Amino acid sequence: MRRPERLVRRFYDEVWNREDTDAARAILHADFRFRGSLGPERVGPEGFIAYMRAVHAALGDYRCDIVSLVGTDTRAAARMDFHGIHRGDFFGVPATGRTIRWSGAAFFETRGDRLGSLWVLGDVDAMKAQLGAGGDARFG
């Protein structure tokens, strides 16, 4: 397995699924750029960590599951499944207690031995439909 693929697996297992901020600081480049489907671009490990905490606050037991993963020497792409229990304000919708699920794709680039950027494209329409949200509601 190439280095970017190992970093991506660690990113989802340790950082997203365990909320390990030390792991985030260890594997994200100082200039890490994160652009997700749920809101504005975040820069640096601390910017990403703030975003991650907001998502986990809104979605209990939040998980990111890798469905498939491919990589080169400096890039990786993953097909993803995301899910969590809606326990806080999300897209302007108060907690419903329902489990919501959606799919997406994640595109990573490395910088040296760390993740340098990530662009996530998720099925926001499916997520909003499950929440009963409409319009231009944004998160983050």
Biotite code that builds the C-alpha atoms (Angstrom):
import biotite.structure as struc

atoms = struc.array([
    struc.Atom([0.000, 0.000, 0.000], chain_id="A", res_id=1, res_name="MET", atom_name="CA", element="C"),
    struc.Atom([1.389, 3.404, -0.966], chain_id="A", res_id=2, res_name="ARG", atom_name="CA", element="C"),
    struc.Atom([2.004, 6.096, 1.628], chain_id="A", res_id=3, res_name="ARG", atom_name="CA", element="C"),
    struc.Atom([-0.999, 8.285, 0.642], chain_id="A", res_id=4, res_name="PRO", atom_name="CA", element="C"),
    struc.Atom([-3.333, 5.302, 1.083], chain_id="A", res_id=5, res_name="GLU", atom_name="CA", element="C"),
    struc.Atom([-1.905, 4.575, 4.550], chain_id="A", res_id=6, res_name="ARG", atom_name="CA", element="C"),
    struc.Atom([-2.343, 8.235, 5.524], chain_id="A", res_id=7, res_name="LEU", atom_name="CA", element="C"),
    struc.Atom([-5.952, 8.230, 4.276], chain_id="A", res_id=8, res_name="VAL", atom_name="CA", element="C"),
    struc.Atom([-6.781, 5.098, 6.274], chain_id="A", res_id=9, res_name="ARG", atom_name="CA", element="C"),
    struc.Atom([-5.219, 6.657, 9.372], chain_id="A", res_id=10, res_name="ARG", atom_name="CA", element="C"),
    struc.Atom([-7.034, 9.938, 8.713], chain_id="A", res_id=11, res_name="PHE", atom_name="CA", element="C"),
    struc.Atom([-10.442, 8.256, 8.727], chain_id="A", res_id=12, res_name="TYR", atom_name="CA", element="C"),
    struc.Atom([-9.780, 5.660, 11.420], chain_id="A", res_id=13, res_name="ASP", atom_name="CA", element="C"),
    struc.Atom([-7.938, 7.784, 13.955], chain_id="A", res_id=14, res_name="GLU", atom_name="CA", element="C"),
    struc.Atom([-8.836, 11.380, 13.150], chain_id="A", res_id=15, res_name="VAL", atom_name="CA", element="C"),
    struc.Atom([-12.480, 11.287, 12.022], chain_id="A", res_id=16, res_name="TRP", atom_name="CA", element="C"),
    struc.Atom([-13.785, 8.129, 13.680], chain_id="A", res_id=17, res_name="ASN", atom_name="CA", element="C"),
    struc.Atom([-11.898, 8.467, 16.992], chain_id="A", res_id=18, res_name="ARG", atom_name="CA", element="C"),
    struc.Atom([-11.686, 12.284, 17.057], chain_id="A", res_id=19, res_name="GLU", atom_name="CA", element="C"),
    struc.Atom([-7.958, 12.018, 17.756], chain_id="A", res_id=20, res_name="ASP", atom_name="CA", element="C"),
    struc.Atom([-6.654, 15.580, 17.536], chain_id="A", res_id=21, res_name="THR", atom_name="CA", element="C"),
    struc.Atom([-3.055, 14.488, 18.192], chain_id="A", res_id=22, res_name="ASP", atom_name="CA", element="C"),
    struc.Atom([-3.244, 12.193, 15.160], chain_id="A", res_id=23, res_name="ALA", atom_name="CA", element="C"),
    struc.Atom([-4.681, 15.086, 13.121], chain_id="A", res_id=24, res_name="ALA", atom_name="CA", element="C"),
    struc.Atom([-1.751, 17.290, 14.062], chain_id="A", res_id=25, res_name="ARG", atom_name="CA", element="C"),
    struc.Atom([0.683, 14.462, 13.252], chain_id="A", res_id=26, res_name="ALA", atom_name="CA", element="C"),
    struc.Atom([-0.597, 13.643, 9.752], chain_id="A", res_id=27, res_name="ILE", atom_name="CA", element="C"),
    struc.Atom([-1.959, 16.969, 8.464], chain_id="A", res_id=28, res_name="LEU", atom_name="CA", element="C"),
    struc.Atom([0.507, 19.389, 6.889], chain_id="A", res_id=29, res_name="HIS", atom_name="CA", element="C"),
    struc.Atom([0.754, 22.812, 8.560], chain_id="A", res_id=30, res_name="ALA", atom_name="CA", element="C"),
    struc.Atom([-0.856, 24.314, 5.421], chain_id="A", res_id=31, res_name="ASP", atom_name="CA", element="C"),
    struc.Atom([-3.457, 21.532, 5.047], chain_id="A", res_id=32, res_name="PHE", atom_name="CA", element="C"),
    struc.Atom([-6.431, 22.688, 2.958], chain_id="A", res_id=33, res_name="ARG", atom_name="CA", element="C"),
    struc.Atom([-9.783, 21.041, 3.532], chain_id="A", res_id=34, res_name="PHE", atom_name="CA", element="C"),
    struc.Atom([-12.789, 21.699, 1.336], chain_id="A", res_id=35, res_name="ARG", atom_name="CA", element="C"),
    struc.Atom([-15.868, 19.698, 2.252], chain_id="A", res_id=36, res_name="GLY", atom_name="CA", element="C"),
    struc.Atom([-19.424, 19.491, 1.002], chain_id="A", res_id=37, res_name="SER", atom_name="CA", element="C"),
    struc.Atom([-20.735, 20.815, 4.307], chain_id="A", res_id=38, res_name="LEU", atom_name="CA", element="C"),
    struc.Atom([-19.193, 24.249, 4.385], chain_id="A", res_id=39, res_name="GLY", atom_name="CA", element="C"),
    struc.Atom([-16.307, 26.615, 3.705], chain_id="A", res_id=40, res_name="PRO", atom_name="CA", element="C"),
    struc.Atom([-12.641, 25.758, 3.214], chain_id="A", res_id=41, res_name="GLU", atom_name="CA", element="C"),
    struc.Atom([-10.605, 25.172, 6.375], chain_id="A", res_id=42, res_name="ARG", atom_name="CA", element="C"),
    struc.Atom([-6.845, 25.714, 6.564], chain_id="A", res_id=43, res_name="VAL", atom_name="CA", element="C"),
    struc.Atom([-4.298, 23.991, 8.789], chain_id="A", res_id=44, res_name="GLY", atom_name="CA", element="C"),
    struc.Atom([-4.785, 21.235, 11.337], chain_id="A", res_id=45, res_name="PRO", atom_name="CA", element="C"),
    struc.Atom([-6.564, 23.544, 13.790], chain_id="A", res_id=46, res_name="GLU", atom_name="CA", element="C"),
    struc.Atom([-9.028, 24.733, 11.159], chain_id="A", res_id=47, res_name="GLY", atom_name="CA", element="C"),
    struc.Atom([-9.852, 21.156, 10.283], chain_id="A", res_id=48, res_name="PHE", atom_name="CA", element="C"),
    struc.Atom([-10.107, 20.115, 13.951], chain_id="A", res_id=49, res_name="ILE", atom_name="CA", element="C"),
    struc.Atom([-12.679, 22.878, 14.597], chain_id="A", res_id=50, res_name="ALA", atom_name="CA", element="C"),
    struc.Atom([-14.736, 21.613, 11.649], chain_id="A", res_id=51, res_name="TYR", atom_name="CA", element="C"),
    struc.Atom([-14.461, 17.996, 12.824], chain_id="A", res_id=52, res_name="MET", atom_name="CA", element="C"),
    struc.Atom([-15.637, 18.938, 16.310], chain_id="A", res_id=53, res_name="ARG", atom_name="CA", element="C"),
    struc.Atom([-18.662, 20.784, 14.884], chain_id="A", res_id=54, res_name="ALA", atom_name="CA", element="C"),
    struc.Atom([-19.662, 17.760, 12.787], chain_id="A", res_id=55, res_name="VAL", atom_name="CA", element="C"),
    struc.Atom([-19.288, 15.397, 15.755], chain_id="A", res_id=56, res_name="HIS", atom_name="CA", element="C"),
    struc.Atom([-21.344, 17.772, 17.937], chain_id="A", res_id=57, res_name="ALA", atom_name="CA", element="C"),
    struc.Atom([-24.173, 17.689, 15.392], chain_id="A", res_id=58, res_name="ALA", atom_name="CA", element="C"),
    struc.Atom([-23.910, 13.979, 14.558], chain_id="A", res_id=59, res_name="LEU", atom_name="CA", element="C"),
    struc.Atom([-23.404, 11.537, 17.410], chain_id="A", res_id=60, res_name="GLY", atom_name="CA", element="C"),
    struc.Atom([-21.529, 8.305, 16.747], chain_id="A", res_id=61, res_name="ASP", atom_name="CA", element="C"),
    struc.Atom([-20.360, 9.901, 13.491], chain_id="A", res_id=62, res_name="TYR", atom_name="CA", element="C"),
    struc.Atom([-18.425, 7.528, 11.224], chain_id="A", res_id=63, res_name="ARG", atom_name="CA", element="C"),
    struc.Atom([-16.648, 7.728, 7.914], chain_id="A", res_id=64, res_name="CYS", atom_name="CA", element="C"),
    struc.Atom([-16.305, 4.346, 6.226], chain_id="A", res_id=65, res_name="ASP", atom_name="CA", element="C"),
    struc.Atom([-14.006, 3.762, 3.268], chain_id="A", res_id=66, res_name="ILE", atom_name="CA", element="C"),
    struc.Atom([-15.793, 1.752, 0.568], chain_id="A", res_id=67, res_name="VAL", atom_name="CA", element="C"),
    struc.Atom([-12.896, 1.787, -1.892], chain_id="A", res_id=68, res_name="SER", atom_name="CA", element="C"),
    struc.Atom([-9.497, 3.471, -2.013], chain_id="A", res_id=69, res_name="LEU", atom_name="CA", element="C"),
    struc.Atom([-6.951, 3.967, -4.790], chain_id="A", res_id=70, res_name="VAL", atom_name="CA", element="C"),
    struc.Atom([-3.714, 5.900, -4.804], chain_id="A", res_id=71, res_name="GLY", atom_name="CA", element="C"),
    struc.Atom([-0.565, 7.012, -6.560], chain_id="A", res_id=72, res_name="THR", atom_name="CA", element="C"),
    struc.Atom([2.699, 8.165, -5.016], chain_id="A", res_id=73, res_name="ASP", atom_name="CA", element="C"),
    struc.Atom([1.244, 11.564, -4.045], chain_id="A", res_id=74, res_name="THR", atom_name="CA", element="C"),
    struc.Atom([-2.539, 11.254, -4.341], chain_id="A", res_id=75, res_name="ARG", atom_name="CA", element="C"),
    struc.Atom([-5.417, 9.087, -3.206], chain_id="A", res_id=76, res_name="ALA", atom_name="CA", element="C"),
    struc.Atom([-9.141, 8.922, -3.870], chain_id="A", res_id=77, res_name="ALA", atom_name="CA", element="C"),
    struc.Atom([-11.755, 7.180, -1.769], chain_id="A", res_id=78, res_name="ALA", atom_name="CA", element="C"),
    struc.Atom([-15.416, 6.346, -2.171], chain_id="A", res_id=79, res_name="ARG", atom_name="CA", element="C"),
    struc.Atom([-16.994, 6.941, 1.222], chain_id="A", res_id=80, res_name="MET", atom_name="CA", element="C"),
    struc.Atom([-20.072, 6.259, 3.335], chain_id="A", res_id=81, res_name="ASP", atom_name="CA", element="C"),
    struc.Atom([-20.846, 8.707, 6.155], chain_id="A", res_id=82, res_name="PHE", atom_name="CA", element="C"),
    struc.Atom([-23.378, 8.300, 8.952], chain_id="A", res_id=83, res_name="HIS", atom_name="CA", element="C"),
    struc.Atom([-24.305, 9.577, 12.384], chain_id="A", res_id=84, res_name="GLY", atom_name="CA", element="C"),
    struc.Atom([-27.185, 10.242, 14.769], chain_id="A", res_id=85, res_name="ILE", atom_name="CA", element="C"),
    struc.Atom([-28.633, 13.727, 14.324], chain_id="A", res_id=86, res_name="HIS", atom_name="CA", element="C"),
    struc.Atom([-28.248, 15.110, 17.855], chain_id="A", res_id=87, res_name="ARG", atom_name="CA", element="C"),
    struc.Atom([-27.563, 18.802, 17.264], chain_id="A", res_id=88, res_name="GLY", atom_name="CA", element="C"),
    struc.Atom([-28.337, 21.619, 14.854], chain_id="A", res_id=89, res_name="ASP", atom_name="CA", element="C"),
    struc.Atom([-27.318, 20.513, 11.365], chain_id="A", res_id=90, res_name="PHE", atom_name="CA", element="C"),
    struc.Atom([-28.167, 22.519, 8.246], chain_id="A", res_id=91, res_name="PHE", atom_name="CA", element="C"),
    struc.Atom([-30.473, 24.602, 10.414], chain_id="A", res_id=92, res_name="GLY", atom_name="CA", element="C"),
    struc.Atom([-32.485, 21.564, 11.520], chain_id="A", res_id=93, res_name="VAL", atom_name="CA", element="C"),
    struc.Atom([-32.724, 20.899, 15.278], chain_id="A", res_id=94, res_name="PRO", atom_name="CA", element="C"),
    struc.Atom([-31.853, 17.401, 16.499], chain_id="A", res_id=95, res_name="ALA", atom_name="CA", element="C"),
    struc.Atom([-34.227, 14.666, 15.346], chain_id="A", res_id=96, res_name="THR", atom_name="CA", element="C"),
    struc.Atom([-32.488, 11.649, 16.881], chain_id="A", res_id=97, res_name="GLY", atom_name="CA", element="C"),
    struc.Atom([-32.553, 9.934, 13.481], chain_id="A", res_id=98, res_name="ARG", atom_name="CA", element="C"),
    struc.Atom([-29.589, 8.188, 11.919], chain_id="A", res_id=99, res_name="THR", atom_name="CA", element="C"),
    struc.Atom([-28.667, 9.847, 8.650], chain_id="A", res_id=100, res_name="ILE", atom_name="CA", element="C"),
    struc.Atom([-26.480, 8.331, 5.930], chain_id="A", res_id=101, res_name="ARG", atom_name="CA", element="C"),
    struc.Atom([-24.954, 9.628, 2.748], chain_id="A", res_id=102, res_name="TRP", atom_name="CA", element="C"),
    struc.Atom([-22.203, 8.771, 0.303], chain_id="A", res_id=103, res_name="SER", atom_name="CA", element="C"),
    struc.Atom([-19.369, 10.768, -1.145], chain_id="A", res_id=104, res_name="GLY", atom_name="CA", element="C"),
    struc.Atom([-15.908, 10.876, -2.644], chain_id="A", res_id=105, res_name="ALA", atom_name="CA", element="C"),
    struc.Atom([-12.694, 12.214, -1.108], chain_id="A", res_id=106, res_name="ALA", atom_name="CA", element="C"),
    struc.Atom([-9.639, 13.383, -3.052], chain_id="A", res_id=107, res_name="PHE", atom_name="CA", element="C"),
    struc.Atom([-6.321, 13.729, -1.206], chain_id="A", res_id=108, res_name="PHE", atom_name="CA", element="C"),
    struc.Atom([-2.904, 15.134, -2.101], chain_id="A", res_id=109, res_name="GLU", atom_name="CA", element="C"),
    struc.Atom([0.187, 14.712, 0.039], chain_id="A", res_id=110, res_name="THR", atom_name="CA", element="C"),
    struc.Atom([2.947, 17.170, 0.843], chain_id="A", res_id=111, res_name="ARG", atom_name="CA", element="C"),
    struc.Atom([6.010, 15.277, 1.913], chain_id="A", res_id=112, res_name="GLY", atom_name="CA", element="C"),
    struc.Atom([4.990, 12.694, 4.497], chain_id="A", res_id=113, res_name="ASP", atom_name="CA", element="C"),
    struc.Atom([1.697, 14.408, 5.435], chain_id="A", res_id=114, res_name="ARG", atom_name="CA", element="C"),
    struc.Atom([-1.702, 15.081, 3.925], chain_id="A", res_id=115, res_name="LEU", atom_name="CA", element="C"),
    struc.Atom([-1.601, 18.429, 2.151], chain_id="A", res_id=116, res_name="GLY", atom_name="CA", element="C"),
    struc.Atom([-5.155, 18.791, 0.903], chain_id="A", res_id=117, res_name="SER", atom_name="CA", element="C"),
    struc.Atom([-8.539, 17.129, 0.857], chain_id="A", res_id=118, res_name="LEU", atom_name="CA", element="C"),
    struc.Atom([-11.611, 17.859, -1.237], chain_id="A", res_id=119, res_name="TRP", atom_name="CA", element="C"),
    struc.Atom([-14.778, 15.980, -0.290], chain_id="A", res_id=120, res_name="VAL", atom_name="CA", element="C"),
    struc.Atom([-17.861, 15.792, -2.496], chain_id="A", res_id=121, res_name="LEU", atom_name="CA", element="C"),
    struc.Atom([-20.790, 14.359, -0.574], chain_id="A", res_id=122, res_name="GLY", atom_name="CA", element="C"),
    struc.Atom([-24.402, 13.741, -1.518], chain_id="A", res_id=123, res_name="ASP", atom_name="CA", element="C"),
    struc.Atom([-25.689, 16.758, 0.400], chain_id="A", res_id=124, res_name="VAL", atom_name="CA", element="C"),
    struc.Atom([-29.125, 16.521, -1.216], chain_id="A", res_id=125, res_name="ASP", atom_name="CA", element="C"),
    struc.Atom([-29.638, 13.016, 0.222], chain_id="A", res_id=126, res_name="ALA", atom_name="CA", element="C"),
    struc.Atom([-28.510, 14.253, 3.628], chain_id="A", res_id=127, res_name="MET", atom_name="CA", element="C"),
    struc.Atom([-30.834, 17.260, 3.562], chain_id="A", res_id=128, res_name="LYS", atom_name="CA", element="C"),
    struc.Atom([-33.772, 15.078, 2.457], chain_id="A", res_id=129, res_name="ALA", atom_name="CA", element="C"),
    struc.Atom([-33.272, 12.848, 5.483], chain_id="A", res_id=130, res_name="GLN", atom_name="CA", element="C"),
    struc.Atom([-33.186, 15.911, 7.743], chain_id="A", res_id=131, res_name="LEU", atom_name="CA", element="C"),
    struc.Atom([-36.194, 17.530, 6.076], chain_id="A", res_id=132, res_name="GLY", atom_name="CA", element="C"),
    struc.Atom([-34.026, 20.562, 5.232], chain_id="A", res_id=133, res_name="ALA", atom_name="CA", element="C"),
    struc.Atom([-34.278, 22.454, 1.972], chain_id="A", res_id=134, res_name="GLY", atom_name="CA", element="C"),
    struc.Atom([-33.069, 25.580, 0.275], chain_id="A", res_id=135, res_name="GLY", atom_name="CA", element="C"),
    struc.Atom([-29.525, 26.849, 0.652], chain_id="A", res_id=136, res_name="ASP", atom_name="CA", element="C"),
    struc.Atom([-28.937, 25.718, 4.233], chain_id="A", res_id=137, res_name="ALA", atom_name="CA", element="C"),
    struc.Atom([-25.182, 25.436, 4.871], chain_id="A", res_id=138, res_name="ARG", atom_name="CA", element="C"),
    struc.Atom([-23.178, 23.879, 7.662], chain_id="A", res_id=139, res_name="PHE", atom_name="CA", element="C"),
    struc.Atom([-19.944, 25.158, 9.248], chain_id="A", res_id=140, res_name="GLY", atom_name="CA", element="C"),
])
